[in-house]
Amino acid sequence: MAYLDTYTPPLTPALAAHLLRRATFGPTQQEIANFTGKTATQAVDLLISNASYRPSPPPPVEMDGTRSDVGQPFIEKPFVNALSYTYFSYVKNWWVGLMAEQNGYPSVLEKLTAFWQNHFVVIHSAVEDYRYMYRYLRLLRANALGNFRDMAIAITKDPAMLTFQNGNENTKEHPNENYARELQEIFVVGQKDFHGNYNYTEQDVKTAAQVLTGWQTKNRRLEGSTTIDSLFNPDRHDTSDKTFSAKYNGTTIIGRSGSTAGDAEVADLINMLVRHPESPKYICRRLYRYYVNPNVTQEIEDNVIVPLAAFFAGSSNNFAIAPVIKKLLTSQIFFDPKNIAAIIKSPAEFLVGTVRLFDMPIADMTTEPAAFGRMTSHLADNMKLLQLNLLDQPTVFGSPAYYQTGFSKNWINETLIGLRGRRSDTLVSSVIEIKPGQYISIDILGRLRAIQPNFSNIAASPAITAEQVLAEFTKHLFALELSQEQKDFLIDKIMMMNSAVRATWTREWDAYRAAPDDATKQSTILWRCRALLRYMMRMAEYQLF
């Protein structure tokens, strides 16, 4: 196999769904149809170009429908400590809404932003300022497809990162090594190479901390303040020359003084780190695990990671991110059958993916802020229950499923598999009302009516069959095709409750067609279909993508 060579055949519906599941938080049925027949290159070009559709969406707004300022932006208003956590939750809701929205422009942006947020981790519980977190998230979105070196420079000076990693306390008299360590261990270089050799020394951490002295933050949690920023204080900066170990070829960063010293030395430091031969491999390895397969074997290291890293760092690309994403998502290894259904869905892919596949509407934040808030809070709260706490991961390493041994398998254990089932159950038949008459639930009757020819004229068209119902609800639901034995089980044992023949369904469906407003007849249809959907979403196959 030519691992990174471009996959050239037109995308089948199954492969279009595979690409969209991995590149976004899950496709709608219409998106799968729209991408079917395109080449991988055409499809990924579109997913990348669509990122420009909403590079700067409207800022988050007040979502409490009982308040007089509901629907009003709050980021630039005077800071209110009493509302700090509430406003942070609205920032989180804002991002979940971007993940879930169905605007006809599917893009790689939010999924890639989530990758970078779990890479350059900042935790709200340590920062405690919603403005800092919003600025940090905007920085990640703005740079997600840009240049990795530039993003590393920008995140190093970001006020949220400075706060979280104590960079604002790093002075020439009292160097703080937190960020200097994480910058090398997690953010840019990686602690060890593929074979377990250390990529830097403890002295390199101390030396990098000297480079990073002098940065401060402005107005964090200051009641009534209207601006935030990061600032460089030359008086707190170590102006000496800083020489690194042989791991960095003995590079010396020349010490500087004055107001521009901080920017200049940060740029020198990041330039040195990205030139480390393991840095591009480390980033490409993480991207591969996120998008293709958590398991990086020696074969993959040699044939995918090493050449992809050479492309990433090469003079023609110069650490640009978008071309690397394109090369990976259009590659033959990405579409290799062994990499389909090779990853366990994160809670975001599990919940947001369900919402999008079944076209569950997301209210518009600017026109229906309270309804938007209820829907996105439901999703965010349930992600947290399933151990994905957006913008508040448990450690600087991010969520365990993205770094611990076993990787995505960490999304599943004896407790979480049951919790997942209960969460998907609520999406099948929720009693949570988003706005009058609209609930968080799959429109079962609407979907079945849409595939029934001549719905109101029973004499003109026979009833849709149990087999057609199953086909409708399994359409792109699973990454792998179910066997006929599984399909028969789902119809006879689950949908028909192991107590009725399939013909019973057609009689019940026609009875509903004859009296669609009859609550009892509706309930009969919903009872069978909800049982079917709840079971399918609890299947092992639905946890994979």
Secondary structure, 3 states (H helix, E strand, C coil): CCCCCECCCCCCHHHHHHHHHHHCCCCCHHHHHHHCCCCHHHHHHHHHHHHHCCCCCCCCECCCCCCCCCCCECCCCCCCHHHHHHHHHHHHHHHHHHHHCCCCCCCCHHHHHHHHHHHCCCCHHHHCCHHHHHHHHHHHHHHCCCEHHHHHHHHHCCHHHHHHCCHHHCCCCCCCCHHHHHHHHHHCCCCECCCCCECCCHHHHHHHHHHCCCEEEECCCCCCCCCCEEEECHHHCCCCCEECCHHHCCCEECCCCCCCHHHHHHHHHHHHHHHCCCHHHHHHHHHHHHHCCCCCCHHHHHHHHHHHHHHHHCCCCCCEHHHHHHHHHCEHHHHCHHHCCCCECCHHHHHHHHHHHCCCCCCCCCCCHHHHHHHHHHHHHHHHHCCCCCCCCCCCCCCHHHCCCCHHHHHCCHHHHHHHHHHHHHHHCCCCEEECCEECCCCHHHHHHHHCCCCCCCCCCCCCCHHHHHHHHHCCCCCCCCCHHHHHHHHHHHHCCCCCCHHHHHHHHHHHHHCCCCHHHHHHHHHHHHHHHHHHHHCHHHHEC
